[in-house]
């Protein structure tokens, strides 16, 4: 945690949050590990998400169930201190919004998080490389978490099983691909043009492609090109939204 780019914020988390999370998270997230290493990585993922959400006024979805487990515990333990923490470190409150109450499309909110997370890590905004926040559940083998991957140049996800095993049959929402990010105004036209030039060069080299683009229920796995979705309902269970009166990231 001391080596993290968010070491300051991690040090400010409640001292009793780990013990509370350890005793309570298992009642809400079946099979979740309860060790300190898992908690530390999940907590770092949550802080990274707060950073992403604070840099955009649009709804922003959390792609990690492990990080969400820490968010839930913190909300129950000390909601007012959580709000104060966010205002102090990120300039505004970052409210937890369940999937059913998120405005708009969840994949669009995930796209916002994807671009902001790439910016935080110095990754090309058009992709296809995934930032650490999107790889967290798969790295931690989070039971029933969200497994993100890149197949044939396209970002996608699948629901992991109750033992944290990754399902290679993934859904590739158009909103997470470079064209979708560009059409939503999340990346600049120049960044998209540069990505397309690199992608054309890559395809000339290896001859790979996934058709004209992966749809929201199309498998990018090269095994059979089937059309069954690997994740039911999106790669996130919750997120944060400013609502209608936020304006420019303030609250």
Secondary structure, DSSP 8 states (H G I E B T S, - for coil): -TTSTTHHHHHTS-TTHHHHHHHHHHHHSTT----HHHHHHHHHHHHHHHHHHHT-SS-EEE--HHHHHHHHHHHHHHHHHHHHHHHHHHSS----EEGGG-SS-HHHHHHHHHHHHHHHHT--TT-S---HHHHHHHHHT-TT-EEEEEETTEEEEEE--TT----S--B--GGGSHHHHHHTTSS-HHHHHHHHHHHHHHHHHH----TT---TT-B--TTT-----SSTT-S-SEEE---TT--TT--
